[in-house]
Amino acid sequence: MKRRIKTMDVAIYLIIGVFSLICLYPFLMVIGGSLSTQKEIYEHGYRIFPSEVTLGSYKALLMNYKSILNGYTITVIVTISGTLLALGVNAMMAYVLSSKQIKYSRFLNVFTLITIMFNGGMVPWYIVCVNYLHLKDTLWALILPMVANGWNIFLMRNFFSAIPYEMYEAARIDGARAFKIFRTIYLPLSKPVLATVGLFTSLAYWNDWWHGMMLVDKAELQPLQLLLRNIISNVQFLKTMNPSPEMQSLVGSLPSEGIRMAMVIITIGPIILVYPFLQKYFVKGIMVGAVKG
């Protein structure tokens, strides 16, 4: 028996389709801009369908493809290891804050809240990272500064607080210790908030270039975002200097506007594939973690 299509269903699908096209439009403009010539962008602006398609922007970016591949490798390693480490640290801290058995849980909650509202400033942060933690020019410089996050800790703490306390008491009566309860009961029941915090954290690591700029001087440790930022800065520098006529002609042929768009396409590729796998957990994780507690 065929399901009868109602007028309201058609209207809803139509509205969703139009809204999807509106969301997709900027992304198509970026793709079109990356395939446009510099002259066309200056004369007609960005277009979804450029009249003269060129791969010059991608060729200019990939002239030093070994550096791009190295930047990709560093970024992937930092994103995966940093996300896993951050999930473990934040989840354990949230479990402690949500526990009613911890004597100083109220003080720890206030202390964590203070880290959200205030920070020590850039200079003390840099001194601690370089002089005390010795993170300068190491891969840990891209991972450790973003491991603990107060907002994510509170989000997970609120989710853990929504789990019935009777389950904790029953496990304790059966002889389970605190870490075993955390590992075998709390973590399996917290997939939505783990997926949500994991998505937030992986995006933060993938898009981060600031820590690399502050703490990494070695070219082989530069993440992708910092590497591409340097490429754009070098193109702008060459355009503003006063080179020889031959160099001026070469620099003038570089599609600087198109390079920006191509940079967006190159950097957004892998991380955008994460969304479909975590979408089903996202709404539940953010709603329960934000409201409870």
ZAVO-977064 format. One record per residue (C-alpha): residue in one letter; x, y, z. Coordinates in Angstrom, 1 decimal, padded with zeros to 4 digits. Each point is the difference from the previous one (the first is absolute). Layout:
// ZAVO-977064
+------+--------+--------+--------+
| code |     px |     py |     pz |
+------+--------+--------+--------+
|    a |      X |      Y |      Z |
...
+------+--------+--------+--------+
// end
This chain:
// ZAVO-977064
+------+--------+--------+--------+
| code |     px |     py |     pz |
+------+--------+--------+--------+
|    m |  000.0 |  000.0 |  000.0 |
|    k |  001.5 |  003.2 | -001.2 |
|    r |  000.2 |  002.9 |  002.5 |
|    r | -002.0 |  003.0 | -001.0 |
|    i |  002.1 |  003.1 | -000.3 |
|    k | -001.6 |  002.9 |  001.8 |
|    t |  000.3 |  003.6 | -001.0 |
|    m |  001.7 |  000.8 |  003.3 |
|    d |  002.7 | -002.6 | -000.7 |
|    v |  000.7 |  001.6 | -003.4 |
|    a |  000.2 |  003.5 |  001.7 |
|    i |  002.4 | -001.3 |  002.7 |
|    y |  002.3 | -001.7 | -002.6 |
|    l | -000.1 |  003.1 | -002.1 |
|    i |  001.0 |  002.3 |  003.0 |
|    i |  002.8 | -002.5 |  001.0 |
|    g |  001.2 | -000.1 | -003.6 |
|    v |  000.1 |  003.8 | -000.3 |
|    f |  001.8 |  000.3 |  003.4 |
|    s |  002.5 | -002.7 | -001.1 |
|    l |  000.8 |  002.0 | -003.2 |
|    i |  000.5 |  003.2 |  002.1 |
|    c |  002.4 | -001.8 |  002.2 |
|    l |  001.8 | -001.6 | -003.0 |
|    y |  000.3 |  003.3 | -001.9 |
|    p |  003.0 |  001.4 |  001.8 |
|    f |  001.9 | -003.3 | -000.3 |
|    l | -000.7 |  000.0 | -003.8 |
|    m |  001.2 |  003.6 | -000.2 |
|    v |  003.3 | -001.0 |  001.6 |
|    i |  000.4 | -002.9 | -002.5 |
|    g | -000.8 |  002.3 | -002.9 |
|    g |  002.4 |  002.7 |  001.4 |
|    s |  002.8 | -002.5 |  000.2 |
|    l | -000.5 | -001.0 | -003.7 |
|    s | -000.2 |  003.7 | -001.2 |
|    t |  002.8 |  002.1 | -001.5 |
|    q |  001.2 |  003.1 |  001.9 |
|    k | -001.2 |  002.2 | -002.8 |
|    e | -003.6 | -001.4 |  000.1 |
|    i | -000.2 |  000.4 |  003.7 |
|    y |  001.1 |  003.6 | -000.2 |
|    e | -002.5 |  000.7 | -002.8 |
|    h | -003.0 | -002.0 |  000.9 |
|    g |  000.5 | -001.2 |  003.6 |
|    y | -000.4 | -003.5 |  001.2 |
|    r | -002.2 | -002.4 | -002.1 |
|    i | -001.2 | -003.5 |  000.4 |
|    f |  000.6 | -000.7 | -003.6 |
|    p |  003.1 |  002.0 | -001.2 |
|    s |  000.1 |  000.7 | -003.7 |
|    e |  003.7 | -001.1 | -000.2 |
|    v |  000.8 | -002.9 |  002.2 |
|    t |  003.6 | -000.2 |  001.2 |
|    l |  001.9 | -002.2 |  002.5 |
|    g |  002.7 |  002.7 |  000.4 |
|    s | -000.8 |  000.6 |  003.7 |
|    y |  000.4 | -003.7 |  000.9 |
|    k |  003.2 | -000.3 | -002.1 |
|    a |  001.4 |  003.0 |  001.9 |
|    l | -000.9 | -001.5 |  003.3 |
|    l |  001.3 | -003.5 | -000.9 |
|    m |  003.3 |  001.2 | -001.5 |
|    n |  001.6 | -001.1 |  003.3 |
|    y | -002.2 | -003.0 |  000.5 |
|    k |  002.4 | -001.7 |  002.4 |
|    s | -000.5 |  002.7 |  002.5 |
|    i | -003.8 | -000.2 | -000.4 |
|    l |  000.1 | -003.8 |  000.5 |
|    n |  002.2 |  000.5 |  003.1 |
|    g | -002.4 |  002.6 |  001.3 |
|    y | -002.9 | -002.4 | -000.5 |
|    t |  001.8 | -002.7 |  001.8 |
|    i |  000.8 |  002.2 |  003.0 |
|    t | -003.6 |  001.3 |  000.1 |
|    v | -001.5 | -003.5 | -000.2 |
|    i |  002.3 | -001.3 |  002.8 |
|    v | -000.7 |  003.0 |  002.2 |
|    t | -003.8 | -000.1 | -000.6 |
|    i | -000.4 | -003.8 |  000.7 |
|    s |  002.4 | -000.2 |  003.0 |
|    g | -001.2 |  003.3 |  001.4 |
|    t | -003.6 | -000.9 | -000.2 |
|    l |  000.4 | -003.4 |  001.6 |
|    l |  002.2 |  001.5 |  002.8 |
|    a | -002.5 |  002.9 |  000.6 |
|    l | -002.9 | -002.4 |  000.1 |
|    g |  001.7 | -002.1 |  002.6 |
|    v |  001.1 |  002.9 |  002.2 |
|    n | -003.2 |  002.0 | -000.2 |
|    a | -002.2 | -003.1 |  000.6 |
|    m |  002.0 | -001.0 |  003.1 |
|    m | -000.1 |  003.5 |  001.4 |
|    a | -003.7 |  000.2 | -000.7 |
|    y | -000.6 | -003.4 |  001.7 |
|    v |  001.8 |  001.3 |  003.1 |
|    l | -002.0 |  003.3 |  000.0 |
|    s | -003.3 | -001.9 | -000.4 |
|    s |  000.7 | -002.4 |  002.8 |
|    k | -001.8 |  000.7 |  003.3 |
|    q |  002.7 | -002.0 |  001.9 |
|    i |  002.8 |  002.5 | -000.6 |
|    k |  000.6 |  002.1 |  003.1 |
|    y |  001.1 |  003.2 | -001.9 |
|    s | -002.2 | -000.4 | -003.1 |
|    r | -001.5 |  003.5 |  000.6 |
|    f |  003.4 |  001.6 |  000.2 |
|    l |  001.1 | -001.8 | -003.2 |
|    n | -003.1 |  001.1 | -001.8 |
|    v |  000.6 |  003.6 |  000.9 |
|    f |  003.7 | -000.3 | -000.9 |
|    t | -000.9 | -001.4 | -003.4 |
|    l | -002.6 |  002.7 | -000.5 |
|    i |  002.7 |  002.7 |  000.6 |
|    t |  002.1 | -001.4 | -002.8 |
|    i | -002.9 |  000.7 | -002.4 |
|    m | -000.5 |  003.6 |  001.2 |
|    f |  003.7 |  001.1 |  000.4 |
|    n |  003.4 | -000.8 | -001.3 |
|    g |  003.5 |  000.9 |  000.9 |
|    g |  000.8 |  001.9 | -003.2 |
|    m |  002.3 | -000.8 | -002.9 |
|    v |  003.4 |  000.8 |  001.6 |
|    p | -000.4 | -002.3 |  003.1 |
|    w | -001.5 | -002.7 | -002.3 |
|    y |  003.0 |  000.2 | -002.3 |
|    i |  002.5 |  000.0 |  002.9 |
|    v | -001.6 | -003.1 |  001.5 |
|    c | -000.1 | -001.8 | -003.4 |
|    v |  003.6 |  000.8 | -000.9 |
|    n |  002.0 |  000.2 |  003.3 |
|    y | -001.9 | -002.5 |  002.2 |
|    l | -001.6 | -002.5 | -002.4 |
|    h |  002.7 |  000.3 | -002.7 |
|    l | -002.5 | -000.3 | -002.8 |
|    k |  001.9 |  002.2 | -002.5 |
|    d |  000.5 | -001.7 | -003.3 |
|    t | -001.6 | -003.3 |  001.0 |
|    l | -003.2 | -001.7 | -001.2 |
|    w | -001.4 |  000.3 |  003.5 |
|    a | -000.2 |  003.8 | -000.5 |
|    l | -002.8 | -000.6 | -002.4 |
|    i | -001.8 | -002.5 |  002.3 |
|    l |  000.3 |  000.8 |  003.7 |
|    p | -001.2 |  003.6 |  000.1 |
|    m | -003.5 | -001.0 | -001.1 |
|    v | -000.4 | -003.3 |  001.8 |
|    a | -002.1 |  001.3 |  003.0 |
|    n | -002.9 |  002.3 | -000.7 |
|    g | -002.3 |  001.2 |  002.7 |
|    w | -003.1 |  000.3 | -002.2 |
|    n |  000.3 | -003.5 | -001.2 |
|    i |  000.6 | -001.3 |  003.5 |
|    f | -003.2 |  001.6 |  001.2 |
|    l | -001.9 | -001.3 | -003.0 |
|    m |  001.1 | -003.5 |  000.8 |
|    r | -000.5 |  000.4 |  003.8 |
|    n | -003.6 |  001.0 | -000.6 |
|    f | -000.5 | -003.1 | -002.2 |
|    f |  001.5 | -002.2 |  002.7 |
|    s | -002.2 |  001.5 |  002.6 |
|    a | -003.1 | -001.1 | -001.9 |
|    i |  001.0 | -003.6 |  000.3 |
|    p | -001.9 | -001.6 |  002.9 |
|    y |  002.1 | -000.1 |  003.2 |
|    e | -001.6 | -003.4 |  000.9 |
|    m |  002.1 | -001.5 | -002.8 |
|    y |  003.2 |  001.3 |  001.7 |
|    e | -001.1 | -001.3 |  003.4 |
|    a | -000.9 | -003.5 | -001.4 |
|    a |  003.4 | -000.2 | -001.6 |
|    r |  001.7 |  001.0 |  003.2 |
|    i | -002.0 | -002.7 |  001.9 |
|    d |  001.2 | -002.5 | -002.5 |
|    g |  003.6 |  001.0 |  000.8 |
|    a |  000.9 |  002.1 | -003.0 |
|    r |  002.5 |  002.8 |  000.5 |
|    a | -000.5 |  003.6 | -001.2 |
|    f |  002.0 | -000.3 | -003.2 |
|    k | -001.6 | -003.3 | -001.0 |
|    i | -003.5 |  001.6 |  000.5 |
|    f |  001.2 |  002.9 | -002.2 |
|    r |  001.3 | -002.3 | -002.7 |
|    t | -002.7 | -002.6 | -000.1 |
|    i | -003.2 |  002.0 |  000.9 |
|    y |  000.5 |  003.7 | -000.6 |
|    l |  001.9 |  000.0 | -003.2 |
|    p | -002.2 | -002.5 | -001.9 |
|    l | -003.1 |  002.1 |  001.0 |
|    s |  001.6 |  003.2 | -001.0 |
|    k |  000.5 | -000.5 | -003.8 |
|    p | -002.0 |  003.2 | -001.0 |
|    v |  002.0 |  002.4 |  002.2 |
|    l |  003.3 | -001.8 | -000.9 |
|    a | -000.8 |  000.4 | -003.7 |
|    t | -001.0 |  003.7 |  000.5 |
|    v |  003.1 |  000.9 |  001.9 |
|    g |  002.1 | -002.0 | -002.3 |
|    l | -001.4 |  001.9 | -003.0 |
|    f |  000.6 |  003.4 |  001.7 |
|    t |  003.6 | -001.0 |  001.0 |
|    s |  000.9 | -001.5 | -003.4 |
|    l | -001.1 |  003.2 | -001.7 |
|    a |  002.0 |  002.1 |  002.4 |
|    y |  003.1 | -002.0 | -000.6 |
|    w | -000.5 | -000.1 | -003.8 |
|    n | -000.4 |  003.7 | -000.3 |
|    d |  002.6 |  001.0 |  002.5 |
|    w |  003.0 |  002.0 | -001.4 |
|    w |  000.6 |  002.4 |  002.9 |
|    h |  001.9 | -002.5 |  002.2 |
|    g |  002.2 | -001.0 | -002.9 |
|    m |  000.8 |  003.6 | -000.6 |
|    m |  000.9 |  000.6 |  003.6 |
|    l |  001.8 | -003.1 |  000.9 |
|    v |  001.3 | -001.7 | -003.2 |
|    d |  002.9 |  001.3 | -002.1 |
|    k |  001.0 | -003.2 | -001.7 |
|    a | -001.4 | -000.3 | -003.5 |
|    e | -000.5 | -003.7 |  000.3 |
|    l | -002.4 |  000.5 |  003.0 |
|    q | -002.2 |  002.6 | -001.5 |
|    p | -003.7 | -001.0 | -000.2 |
|    l | -001.9 |  000.4 | -003.2 |
|    q | -001.9 |  003.2 |  001.0 |
|    l |  003.2 |  001.8 |  001.0 |
|    l |  001.8 | -001.2 | -003.2 |
|    l | -002.8 |  001.4 | -002.2 |
|    r | -000.1 |  003.2 |  001.9 |
|    n |  003.7 |  000.5 | -000.6 |
|    i | -000.5 | -000.7 | -003.7 |
|    i | -002.7 |  002.7 | -000.3 |
|    s |  002.2 |  002.4 |  002.0 |
|    n |  003.0 | -000.6 | -002.3 |
|    v | -002.2 |  000.6 | -003.1 |
|    q | -001.2 |  003.3 |  001.5 |
|    f |  003.6 |  000.9 |  000.9 |
|    l |  001.2 | -000.6 | -003.5 |
|    k | -002.8 |  002.1 | -001.4 |
|    t |  000.8 |  003.0 |  002.3 |
|    m |  003.8 | -000.1 | -000.6 |
|    n |  001.7 |  001.6 | -003.0 |
|    p |  001.6 | -002.9 | -001.9 |
|    s |  001.7 | -000.1 | -003.4 |
|    p | -002.2 |  000.1 | -003.1 |
|    e |  000.3 | -003.7 | -000.5 |
|    m | -001.0 | -000.7 |  003.6 |
|    q | -002.7 |  002.6 | -000.2 |
|    s | -001.5 | -001.8 | -003.0 |
|    l |  000.1 | -003.3 |  001.8 |
|    v | -001.5 |  001.3 |  003.2 |
|    g | -002.7 |  001.9 | -002.0 |
|    s | -001.1 | -003.3 | -001.5 |
|    l | -000.6 | -001.6 |  003.4 |
|    p | -003.8 | -000.3 |  000.7 |
|    s |  000.1 |  001.2 |  003.6 |
|    e | -003.8 |  000.2 |  000.3 |
|    g | -000.4 | -003.4 | -001.4 |
|    i |  002.7 | -001.4 |  002.2 |
|    r | -002.0 |  001.0 |  003.1 |
|    m | -003.0 | -001.9 | -001.3 |
|    a |  002.1 | -003.0 | -001.0 |
|    m |  001.5 |  000.1 |  003.5 |
|    v | -003.4 | -000.3 |  001.5 |
|    i | -000.9 | -003.0 | -002.2 |
|    i |  003.3 | -001.8 |  000.8 |
|    t | -000.3 |  000.5 |  003.8 |
|    i | -003.7 | -000.7 |  000.4 |
|    g |  000.0 | -003.3 | -001.9 |
|    p |  000.7 | -002.8 |  002.6 |
|    i | -001.6 |  001.7 |  003.1 |
|    i | -003.4 |  000.5 | -001.8 |
|    l | -000.3 | -003.8 | -000.3 |
|    v | -000.2 | -000.3 |  003.8 |
|    y | -003.5 |  001.7 |  000.2 |
|    p | -002.1 | -002.8 | -001.5 |
|    f |  001.4 | -002.6 |  002.4 |
|    l | -000.7 |  002.1 |  003.1 |
|    q | -003.2 |  001.8 | -001.0 |
|    k | -002.3 | -002.5 |  001.7 |
|    y |  001.7 |  000.5 |  003.4 |
|    f |  000.4 |  003.8 | -000.3 |
|    v | -003.5 |  001.3 |  001.0 |
|    k | -000.5 | -002.4 |  002.9 |
|    g |  003.5 |  000.6 |  001.3 |
|    i | -000.1 |  003.8 | -000.1 |
|    m | -003.6 |  000.2 |  001.4 |
|    v |  000.3 | -002.4 |  002.9 |
|    g |  003.5 |  001.2 |  001.0 |
|    a | -001.1 |  003.7 | -000.2 |
|    v | -003.3 | -000.3 |  001.9 |
|    k |  000.5 | -002.5 |  002.8 |
|    g |  001.9 |  000.9 |  003.2 |
+------+--------+--------+--------+
// end
